[in-house]
């Protein structure tokens, strides 16, 4: 595998991690806005459906993100093994970016699920009162 092909694979893997993060952000904001707008019509089955689907999608995207990140590290290590100039970004920067993205995915998913649940709880409380 030539240096150009390895760099191409590395850039493709990095691009995939960015795309996954963008898809997750879009999905997250769609769930938040839909919950906010339709909150008064949020019945338990809808709450469970939205929460379940969002959680499932977030888990799938987190796994895909991890897979793409491991692929990027593979190509980065392959550059060094083949004797080419190493990736010019220090390892700690890559770990900070990847770790920060994983924390964002976890915290954002938990925060979004909390928002959906609190919206449903407010609806339930208003029905009782």
DRENDO-1510 file (C-alpha; in Angstrom, 1 decimal, always signed):
<recs>
REC; n; res; u; v; w
REC; 1; UNK; +0.0; +0.0; +0.0 .
REC; 2; UNK; +1.5; +3.3; -1.0 .
REC; 3; UNK; +1.8; +6.4; +1.2 .
REC; 4; UNK; -0.9; +8.1; -0.8 .
REC; 5; UNK; -3.4; +5.2; -0.4 .
REC; 6; UNK; -2.7; +5.1; +3.4 .
REC; 7; UNK; -3.3; +8.9; +3.7 .
REC; 8; UNK; -6.4; +8.5; +1.6 .
REC; 9; UNK; -7.7; +5.8; +3.9 .
REC; 10; UNK; -6.8; +7.9; +6.9 .
REC; 11; UNK; -8.7; +11.0; +5.6 .
REC; 12; UNK; -11.7; +8.8; +4.6 .
REC; 13; UNK; -11.8; +7.4; +8.2 .
REC; 14; UNK; -11.6; +10.9; +9.7 .
REC; 15; UNK; -14.3; +12.2; +7.3 .
REC; 16; UNK; -16.5; +9.3; +8.4 .
REC; 17; UNK; -16.1; +10.2; +12.1 .
REC; 18; UNK; -17.1; +13.8; +11.2 .
REC; 19; UNK; -20.1; +12.6; +9.2 .
REC; 20; UNK; -21.3; +10.3; +12.1 .
REC; 21; UNK; -21.0; +13.2; +14.5 .
REC; 22; UNK; -23.0; +15.5; +12.2 .
REC; 23; UNK; -25.7; +12.8; +11.8 .
REC; 24; UNK; -26.0; +12.4; +15.5 .
REC; 25; UNK; -26.2; +16.2; +16.1 .
REC; 26; UNK; -28.9; +16.5; +13.5 .
REC; 27; UNK; -30.9; +13.6; +15.0 .
REC; 28; UNK; -30.4; +15.0; +18.5 .
REC; 29; UNK; -31.7; +18.5; +17.6 .
REC; 30; UNK; -34.6; +16.9; +15.6 .
REC; 31; UNK; -35.7; +15.0; +18.7 .
REC; 32; UNK; -35.3; +18.0; +21.0 .
REC; 33; UNK; -37.3; +20.3; +18.6 .
REC; 34; UNK; -40.0; +17.6; +17.9 .
REC; 35; UNK; -40.4; +17.0; +21.7 .
REC; 36; UNK; -40.6; +20.7; +22.4 .
REC; 37; UNK; -43.1; +21.4; +19.6 .
REC; 38; UNK; -45.3; +18.3; +20.2 .
REC; 39; UNK; -44.8; +18.1; +23.9 .
REC; 40; UNK; -48.5; +18.7; +24.7 .
REC; 41; UNK; -49.5; +15.6; +22.7 .
REC; 42; UNK; -46.8; +13.4; +24.2 .
REC; 43; UNK; -48.5; +10.2; +25.3 .
REC; 44; UNK; -46.6; +7.3; +27.0 .
REC; 45; UNK; -46.4; +5.2; +23.8 .
REC; 46; UNK; -44.9; +8.1; +21.9 .
REC; 47; UNK; -42.5; +8.9; +24.7 .
REC; 48; UNK; -41.3; +5.3; +24.7 .
REC; 49; UNK; -41.1; +5.1; +20.9 .
REC; 50; UNK; -39.1; +8.4; +20.6 .
REC; 51; UNK; -36.8; +7.5; +23.5 .
REC; 52; UNK; -36.2; +4.0; +22.4 .
REC; 53; UNK; -35.5; +4.9; +18.7 .
REC; 54; UNK; -33.3; +7.8; +19.7 .
REC; 55; UNK; -31.3; +5.6; +22.2 .
REC; 56; UNK; -30.9; +2.8; +19.6 .
REC; 57; UNK; -29.8; +5.3; +16.9 .
REC; 58; UNK; -27.3; +6.9; +19.3 .
REC; 59; UNK; -25.8; +3.5; +20.3 .
REC; 60; UNK; -25.4; +2.5; +16.7 .
REC; 61; UNK; -23.8; +5.8; +15.8 .
REC; 62; UNK; -21.5; +5.6; +18.8 .
REC; 63; UNK; -20.4; +2.1; +17.7 .
REC; 64; UNK; -19.9; +3.4; +14.1 .
REC; 65; UNK; -17.9; +6.3; +15.5 .
REC; 66; UNK; -15.6; +4.0; +17.5 .
REC; 67; UNK; -15.2; +1.7; +14.4 .
REC; 68; UNK; -14.2; +4.7; +12.3 .
REC; 69; UNK; -11.8; +6.0; +15.0 .
REC; 70; UNK; -10.1; +2.6; +15.2 .
REC; 71; UNK; -9.8; +2.6; +11.5 .
REC; 72; UNK; -8.1; +6.0; +11.6 .
REC; 73; UNK; -5.6; +4.8; +14.2 .
REC; 74; UNK; -4.9; +1.7; +12.1 .
REC; 75; UNK; -4.0; +3.9; +9.1 .
REC; 76; UNK; -1.9; +6.2; +11.3 .
REC; 77; UNK; +0.0; +3.3; +12.7 .
REC; 78; UNK; +0.4; +1.8; +9.2 .
REC; 79; UNK; +2.2; +4.9; +8.0 .
REC; 80; UNK; +4.8; +4.4; +10.7 .
REC; 81; UNK; +5.1; +0.7; +10.1 .
REC; 82; UNK; +5.8; +1.3; +6.4 .
REC; 83; UNK; +8.5; +3.8; +7.2 .
REC; 84; UNK; +6.6; +6.8; +6.0 .
REC; 85; UNK; +6.5; +10.1; +7.8 .
REC; 86; UNK; +4.1; +9.8; +10.7 .
REC; 87; UNK; +0.8; +11.6; +10.9 .
REC; 88; UNK; +1.6; +15.2; +11.8 .
REC; 89; UNK; -1.0; +15.5; +14.6 .
REC; 90; UNK; +0.3; +14.3; +18.0 .
REC; 91; UNK; -1.4; +11.3; +19.5 .
REC; 92; UNK; -2.7; +13.3; +22.5 .
REC; 93; UNK; -4.6; +15.6; +20.2 .
REC; 94; UNK; -6.3; +12.7; +18.4 .
REC; 95; UNK; -7.2; +11.2; +21.8 .
REC; 96; UNK; -8.6; +14.5; +23.0 .
REC; 97; UNK; -10.7; +15.0; +19.9 .
REC; 98; UNK; -11.9; +11.4; +19.9 .
REC; 99; UNK; -12.5; +11.3; +23.7 .
REC; 100; UNK; -14.3; +14.7; +23.6 .
REC; 101; UNK; -16.5; +13.4; +20.8 .
REC; 102; UNK; -17.4; +10.3; +22.8 .
REC; 103; UNK; -18.2; +12.4; +25.9 .
REC; 104; UNK; -20.3; +14.6; +23.7 .
REC; 105; UNK; -22.2; +11.6; +22.3 .
REC; 106; UNK; -22.8; +10.2; +25.8 .
REC; 107; UNK; -23.7; +13.4; +27.6 .
REC; 108; UNK; -25.8; +14.7; +24.7 .
REC; 109; UNK; -27.7; +11.4; +24.5 .
REC; 110; UNK; -28.4; +11.4; +28.2 .
REC; 111; UNK; -29.3; +15.1; +28.2 .
REC; 112; UNK; -31.7; +14.6; +25.3 .
REC; 113; UNK; -33.3; +11.5; +26.9 .
REC; 114; UNK; -33.7; +13.5; +30.1 .
REC; 115; UNK; -35.4; +16.4; +28.2 .
REC; 116; UNK; -37.8; +14.0; +26.4 .
REC; 117; UNK; -38.6; +12.3; +29.8 .
REC; 118; UNK; -39.1; +15.6; +31.6 .
REC; 119; UNK; -41.4; +16.8; +28.9 .
REC; 120; UNK; -43.5; +13.6; +29.2 .
REC; 121; UNK; -43.5; +13.9; +33.0 .
REC; 122; UNK; -44.7; +17.5; +32.8 .
REC; 123; UNK; -47.5; +16.4; +30.6 .
REC; 124; UNK; -48.4; +13.6; +33.0 .
REC; 125; UNK; -48.3; +16.0; +36.0 .
REC; 126; UNK; -50.6; +18.5; +34.2 .
REC; 127; UNK; -53.2; +15.7; +33.5 .
REC; 128; UNK; -53.3; +14.8; +37.2 .
REC; 129; UNK; -53.7; +18.4; +38.3 .
</recs>
